[in-house]
Amino acid sequence: MASQHFLILGLDGLRADMVTPETTPHLLRLAELGVHFQHHHSVFPTATRVNIASLVTGAYSGTHGIVNNSIFEPAVSPDSWVDLGKYDVVEAADTYYQGNLLETPSLGEILAVHGDTMMAVSSGTTGSNRLMHHKVKTLGGIGFSAHGIPACYPTSEAERIVEKFGPAPAMGLPDAARASYITDVFLDHLFPTYQPRVTILWFSDPDKTFHNCGIGSSEALEAMQAADAQLGRIMDWMQQPAQAGRMNVLALSDHGHVTVRRKVAVDEALTAAGIPAGRGVYGEQVAVVPSLTGAIHVRDRDAALVHRIARWLQEQSWCGSIFTPGKNEVEGIVPGTFARSLVGNEHPRTADIVYIMRTDDERDENGIVGGCYDDSGLPIGGSTHGGLSPYELRNVLVAHGPAFQQGAMNTLPSGTVDVMPTLLHLLGYDIPETVDGRILTEALAASAGVPESEAAPLTYHTEASTGAGVYQQHLAVTRVGSTVYLEHGWVEG
């Protein structure tokens, strides 16, 4: 039998409900040929770098340690938060954490132990590219970024690529030219040269265009179609005799999006309430790392101040779900908050308070459901992600190739954390105990399509009285075996 190869094709930010014949005809064709996972889930926070880390470790954010797109570590970045979207910052953080930025074994590390090659080829941020195979400099493999030679490894290989293909095009909205460029590099050079066992080929779109132009814009439609067109090229390539019987493609996204409707600067609002807060740095005792899912760090983890801030958040009309260190498996230490562990986000790097800016189910001017408050540089009418709305949590997975069933529809919940253990199972390698995901047995060609466990829905509630009324939180999840998939988090009051 020919050796199995796996291509993970990333369509960054693609919402599951935006997969249509108009936007993604090739993806739907792939689904007809292979397995369409109809209830696929992101991990929390629903952010790219978090989910890339979960993709390559099979673990929740609180297990692998990338607790948000950016983390707060003054020893690494004294003047602001640690922006893990930059490859050199990822390297600096890994050095600071003594090689344990990711605290669980990653796919690239495991493949290297078995003498296999892994490649990460991306038009997304350089930090995301490095997180796909963060030990590339010590363990070997390829990390190629469309953002230029300094972000690539090895440099000599990046220089050969630029000599052969020219420099990568500048980023566009849509980012179609760079998607085509990295597909050229993979098909015409990197795969024929190295025959990697696993490749991650990651497109910055539709995410990049969604953020800047809005998820219902004409540019967004073009971005989805352009990324899907590259998938069409991959599908044609899979049909070539040289790839017959050995190439598996997993086309997926990392999260969805919601429309930015209103803006709130949380650090300014907190300061105005009498609690001086810095933006990315400590004010007096408090630092805010802003985002749709934001983080509040309290110096010395002062419990009284944590309670005061969380109670204040519960009274704000723009604030949604709130998480604090666990009092038990469900409740946080502040009444009315949830435990961070309930969403898989419990870790020493996690903020004292994790909050989500409130989301809604309203339609934007283009008829797209789902909106939010936001605290970032994105424009009103643009879109973002990070929270617990179903429009962010529901992402995409389609798998096709000899390892998977043909023409199957998987209605059992699945998630980002399931990809790595499934690949290791198919490769015949041991699965680390740190893995939170499960093997997608029901989708494999070697199975009868029967799942090992059934889906069990659960809903959690907590509440607290505030000066503004009653603050109520709800979280719906589905459990399959020991793996938990987040369905929807919302608040009332």
C-alpha positions in Angstrom: 0.0 0.0 0.0 1.2 3.5 -0.8 2.2 5.6 2.2 -0.5 7.9 3.5 0.0 11.7 3.3 -2.2 14.3 4.8 -2.9 17.8 3.7 -4.7 20.1 6.2 -6.1 23.0 4.2 -7.0 26.0 6.3 -9.8 28.3 5.2 -9.3 30.8 8.1 -12.6 32.2 9.6 -15.1 30.4 7.4 -18.4 30.1 9.1 -20.2 26.8 8.7 -23.4 28.4 7.5 -21.6 30.2 4.8 -20.7 27.0 2.9 -23.0 27.3 -0.1 -22.9 26.4 -3.8 -22.2 30.1 -4.6 -19.4 30.6 -2.1 -17.6 27.2 -1.8 -18.6 24.9 -4.7 -15.3 22.9 -4.5 -15.6 22.4 -0.8 -19.1 21.1 -1.2 -17.9 18.8 -4.0 -15.2 17.5 -1.6 -17.9 16.9 1.0 -19.8 14.8 -1.5 -16.8 12.7 -2.2 -15.6 12.3 1.4 -17.0 13.0 4.9 -18.8 16.2 5.8 -18.6 16.9 9.5 -21.9 18.8 10.0 -21.4 19.7 13.6 -17.8 20.8 13.9 -16.6 23.0 16.7 -13.9 25.5 17.5 -12.3 25.6 20.9 -12.5 28.6 23.3 -11.4 31.3 22.8 -12.5 31.1 19.2 -9.3 32.7 18.0 -6.9 31.6 15.3 -3.7 31.0 17.3 -5.6 29.2 20.0 -7.2 26.9 17.5 -4.0 26.3 15.5 -2.4 25.3 18.8 -5.4 23.0 19.4 -5.2 21.6 15.9 -1.6 20.5 16.3 -1.9 19.3 20.0 -5.4 17.9 20.1 -5.9 19.9 23.3 -8.0 22.7 24.8 -6.4 26.1 25.4 -6.0 25.4 29.1 -4.1 22.3 28.3 -1.6 23.5 25.7 -1.2 27.0 27.2 -2.1 29.3 24.3 -4.9 30.8 26.2 -5.8 33.6 23.7 -4.5 35.1 20.5 -2.3 37.4 22.8 -1.2 36.6 26.3 0.0 38.9 29.1 3.6 38.3 30.1 5.6 41.5 31.0 8.9 39.5 31.1 8.5 38.9 27.4 6.8 42.1 26.4 7.0 44.8 29.1 5.2 47.5 27.0 2.1 45.6 25.8 0.6 42.2 25.5 2.5 39.4 23.9 1.3 39.3 20.3 1.5 35.7 19.2 0.8 36.8 15.6 4.5 37.5 15.2 7.0 34.7 14.6 9.8 36.4 16.6 7.5 36.9 19.5 6.5 33.3 19.4 10.2 32.4 19.5 10.9 34.8 22.4 8.0 33.4 24.4 9.1 29.9 23.8 12.6 30.8 25.0 11.1 32.5 28.1 9.0 29.4 28.9 12.1 27.2 28.4 10.8 25.5 25.3 7.3 25.0 26.7 5.2 27.7 25.1 3.1 24.8 24.0 3.0 22.6 27.1 1.8 19.5 25.3 3.4 17.4 22.5 2.6 18.8 19.0 2.1 17.1 15.7 5.4 18.3 14.3 7.3 17.0 17.4 5.7 13.6 17.2 6.2 13.3 13.4 9.9 14.2 13.9 10.3 11.4 16.4 9.2 8.9 13.8 11.4 10.4 11.1 8.5 12.1 9.2 8.6 15.5 7.7 6.0 18.2 8.5 5.5 21.4 6.6 3.6 24.6 7.4 2.9 26.9 4.5 0.8 30.0 5.2 -0.4 33.4 4.0 -1.7 34.2 7.5 0.2 35.8 10.3 3.8 34.7 10.8 3.1 33.8 14.4 0.3 31.4 13.4 2.6 29.9 10.8 5.3 29.3 13.5 2.7 27.8 16.0 1.8 25.2 13.4 5.3 23.7 13.8 6.9 25.7 16.6 10.0 23.4 16.9 10.8 23.6 13.2 14.3 25.1 13.9 15.4 22.3 16.1 13.5 19.3 14.7 13.5 20.1 11.0 10.7 20.4 8.5 9.6 23.5 6.6 8.0 26.7 7.8 7.1 28.9 4.8 5.3 32.3 5.3 4.1 34.6 2.5 5.3 37.5 4.7 8.9 37.2 3.7 12.1 35.2 4.1 12.9 36.3 7.7 9.7 34.6 8.9 10.6 31.3 7.1 12.7 28.4 8.1 15.1 27.2 6.8 16.1 30.5 5.1 17.9 28.7 2.3 14.7 26.9 1.3 12.8 30.2 1.4 15.4 31.8 -0.8 15.1 29.0 -3.4 11.3 29.5 -3.4 11.6 33.2 -4.0 14.2 32.6 -6.7 11.8 30.1 -8.4 8.4 31.8 -7.9 9.4 35.4 -7.2 8.5 37.2 -3.9 5.0 36.7 -2.6 2.4 39.2 -3.7 1.4 42.0 -1.3 -1.6 41.3 0.8 -4.9 42.2 -0.8 -8.6 42.3 0.2 -9.4 39.7 -0.9 -6.1 38.0 -0.4 -6.5 35.9 -3.5 -3.0 36.4 -5.1 -1.2 35.1 -2.0 -3.5 32.1 -1.7 -2.6 31.2 -5.3 1.1 31.8 -4.7 1.4 29.5 -1.7 -0.6 26.8 -3.5 1.9 27.1 -6.4 4.7 26.7 -3.9 3.2 23.6 -2.4 2.1 21.9 -5.6 5.0 22.7 -7.8 7.9 22.7 -5.4 7.5 21.7 -1.7 5.5 18.5 -2.0 7.4 17.1 -5.0 10.7 17.9 -3.3 10.0 16.7 0.3 7.0 14.4 0.1 6.0 15.5 3.7 3.8 13.1 5.7 1.7 16.1 6.9 1.3 19.6 5.4 -0.7 22.5 6.8 -1.5 24.9 3.9 -3.2 27.9 5.5 -5.1 30.7 3.7 -5.5 34.1 5.4 -8.9 34.4 3.7 -11.8 34.7 4.2 -10.7 35.8 7.7 -8.6 38.8 6.7 -11.3 40.1 4.3 -14.1 39.4 6.8 -12.3 41.4 9.5 -11.8 44.5 7.3 -14.8 44.5 4.9 -17.5 42.6 6.8 -18.8 39.0 6.4 -21.6 39.9 4.1 -19.7 42.3 1.8 -19.0 41.7 -1.9 -15.3 41.5 -1.0 -16.1 38.7 1.5 -17.9 36.7 -1.2 -14.9 37.1 -3.5 -12.6 36.0 -0.7 -14.5 32.8 -0.1 -14.7 32.0 -3.8 -11.0 32.7 -4.3 -9.9 30.5 -1.4 -12.3 27.8 -2.6 -10.7 28.0 -6.1 -7.4 26.9 -4.6 -9.1 23.9 -3.1 -10.3 23.1 -6.6 -6.7 23.1 -7.8 -5.8 20.7 -4.9 -8.7 18.4 -5.8 -7.5 18.3 -9.5 -4.0 17.5 -8.2 -5.3 14.7 -6.0 -6.6 13.0 -9.2 -3.2 12.7 -10.8 -1.8 9.1 -10.9 1.1 10.0 -8.7 -1.2 10.9 -5.8 -3.6 8.0 -6.3 -4.3 6.0 -3.1 -2.1 8.0 -0.8 -3.3 11.6 -0.5 -5.9 12.7 2.1 -7.2 16.3 2.4 -8.8 17.8 5.4 -10.3 21.1 4.5 -11.2 23.1 7.7 -11.7 26.4 9.3 -10.7 27.5 12.8 -13.7 29.6 13.9 -16.5 31.7 12.6 -17.2 35.5 12.7 -19.8 38.0 14.0 -20.3 41.6 12.9 -18.9 44.5 14.9 -21.8 46.8 15.8 -20.6 48.9 18.7 -17.3 49.7 20.4 -16.3 49.9 24.0 -12.8 50.6 25.4 -12.9 48.4 28.5 -9.7 49.8 30.1 -11.2 53.4 29.8 -14.6 52.3 31.2 -12.9 50.5 34.1 -10.7 53.6 34.9 -13.8 55.8 34.8 -15.4 53.5 37.3 -12.6 54.3 39.7 -10.4 51.3 39.1 -7.3 52.5 37.1 -6.5 50.1 34.3 -3.8 50.0 31.7 -4.2 48.7 28.2 -1.8 45.8 27.8 0.2 47.0 30.9 -0.6 47.5 34.5 -2.3 50.7 35.5 -1.9 50.7 39.2 -2.9 47.1 39.8 -5.0 46.2 36.7 -4.1 45.4 33.1 -6.6 44.8 30.3 -5.8 42.8 27.2 -8.6 43.9 24.9 -10.5 41.8 22.4 -14.0 40.5 21.8 -12.9 38.0 24.5 -10.8 40.1 26.8 -8.6 39.4 29.8 -8.2 41.3 33.0 -5.0 40.7 35.0 -4.9 41.8 38.7 -1.5 42.3 40.2 -0.7 39.7 42.8 -4.2 38.1 42.0 -5.8 40.3 44.7 -9.0 38.4 45.4 -11.0 41.4 46.7 -10.1 43.4 43.5 -11.0 40.5 41.3 -14.4 40.3 43.0 -14.9 44.1 42.6 -14.1 44.1 38.9 -16.2 41.0 38.1 -19.2 42.5 39.9 -18.8 45.7 37.9 -18.6 43.7 34.7 -21.9 42.0 35.5 -23.6 45.4 35.6 -22.4 46.5 32.2 -24.8 46.3 29.3 -22.0 45.4 26.9 -20.6 42.5 28.9 -21.5 38.9 28.2 -20.1 35.8 29.8 -17.5 36.1 32.6 -15.1 33.5 33.8 -12.9 33.4 37.0 -10.8 30.7 38.7 -13.0 27.8 39.8 -14.8 27.6 43.0 -15.9 24.2 41.8 -16.2 22.5 38.4 -18.9 24.9 37.2 -18.9 28.1 39.3 -16.1 30.7 39.5 -14.9 32.3 42.7 -17.1 35.3 42.1 -20.8 34.6 42.4 -22.5 34.5 39.0 -19.3 33.7 37.1 -18.4 30.4 35.5 -15.2 28.5 36.2 -12.6 29.0 33.5 -12.2 25.2 33.4 -15.8 24.9 32.2 -14.7 26.2 28.7 -11.3 24.5 28.8 -9.4 27.7 29.6 -7.9 27.0 33.0 -4.2 27.7 33.0 -1.6 29.7 35.0 -1.4 32.1 32.0 -5.1 32.7 31.9 -6.2 36.1 33.2 -7.9 36.5 36.6 -11.0 37.5 34.8 -11.9 36.4 31.2 -14.9 38.2 29.8 -16.7 38.2 26.5 -18.3 41.3 25.0 -22.0 40.8 24.5 -23.1 39.2 21.2 -26.5 39.1 19.6 -28.6 37.3 17.0 -29.5 40.3 14.9 -28.9 40.6 11.2 -26.5 43.1 9.7 -27.2 45.2 6.6 -26.3 42.2 4.4 -28.7 39.8 6.2 -25.9 38.0 8.1 -26.9 36.9 11.6 -24.7 37.6 14.6 -23.2 40.8 16.0 -21.2 42.0 18.9 -19.6 44.8 20.9 -15.8 45.0 20.3 -12.7 46.5 21.8 -10.1 46.5 19.0 -9.0 48.5 16.0 -11.5 46.8 13.6 -14.1 49.0 11.9 -17.8 49.1 12.7 -19.3 46.8 10.1 -16.2 44.6 10.0 -16.3 41.3 11.8 -14.4 39.5 14.6 -14.4 36.4 16.7 -13.2 34.9 20.0 -16.4 34.4 21.9 -19.1 31.8 22.5 -21.8 32.6 20.0 -22.7 29.6 17.7 -21.6 31.7 14.7 -18.1 31.8 16.1 -18.1 28.2 17.6 -19.3 26.4 14.5 -16.5 25.9 12.0 -15.9 23.6 9.1 -14.3 20.2 8.5 -14.5 18.0 5.3 -12.2 15.0 4.9 -11.5 13.1 1.7 -9.0 10.4 0.8 -8.3 6.7 1.2 -8.3 6.9 5.0 -11.8 8.2 5.1 -15.3 7.0 4.2 -16.7 8.1 0.8 -19.9 10.1 0.5 -20.6 10.2 4.2 -22.3 12.7 6.4 -21.1 12.8 10.0 -23.8 14.3 12.3 -21.9 13.4 15.6 -20.2 16.5 17.1 -16.5 16.9 16.2 -14.0 19.6 16.8 -10.6 21.1 16.2 -9.1 19.0 19.0 -10.1 15.8 17.2 -7.9 16.3 14.1 -4.5 15.5 15.6 -5.5 12.3 17.5 -7.3 11.1 14.3 -4.2 11.7 12.2 -1.9 9.9 14.8 -4.3 7.0 14.8 -4.2 6.7 11.0 -0.4 6.9 11.1 -0.2 4.2 13.7 1.5 6.4 16.3 0.8 6.6 20.0 -1.6 9.4 21.1 -0.3 11.5 24.0 -2.2 11.4 27.3 -2.5 15.2 27.1 -4.9 15.0 24.1 -8.4 16.2 24.9 -9.9 15.3 21.6 -11.1 11.9 20.3 -10.4 9.7 17.2 -13.1 10.4 14.7 -13.7 6.6 14.3 -17.1 6.9 12.7 -15.6 8.7 9.7 -12.8 6.4 8.9 -12.7 4.0 6.0 -11.6 1.1 8.3 -14.7 1.5 10.5 -18.4 0.7 9.9 -19.3 4.3 10.5 -20.5 3.5 14.1 -19.4 6.0 16.7 -17.7 4.8 19.9 -19.9 7.1 22.0 -23.2 8.9 21.8 -23.7 12.7 22.0 -24.9 13.9 25.4 -26.1 17.6 25.6 -25.7 19.5 28.9 -26.5 23.1 29.9 -25.0 25.0 32.8 -26.4 28.1 34.6 -25.3 30.5 37.2 -26.6 33.9 38.4 -26.0 36.8 40.8 -27.9 39.8 41.9 -26.3 43.1 41.0 -27.1 46.8 41.3 -28.6 46.6 37.8 -30.8 43.6 38.5 -30.0 39.9 38.0 -27.1 38.7 35.9 -27.6 35.2 34.5 -25.1 33.1 32.5 -25.8 30.0 30.4 -23.5 27.6 28.6 -24.7 24.8 26.4 -22.2 22.0 25.6 -22.3 18.5 24.1 -20.2 15.7 25.4 -19.0 12.7 23.3 -17.1 10.4 25.6 -14.7 12.6 27.5 -14.5 15.3 24.8 -16.6 18.4 25.3 -17.8 20.6 22.5 -19.0 24.1 23.2 -22.3 25.0 21.6 -23.4 28.4 22.9 -22.7 30.7 25.8 -25.0 33.6 26.5 -26.2 36.0 29.3 -29.4 37.6 30.5 -29.9 40.7 32.6 
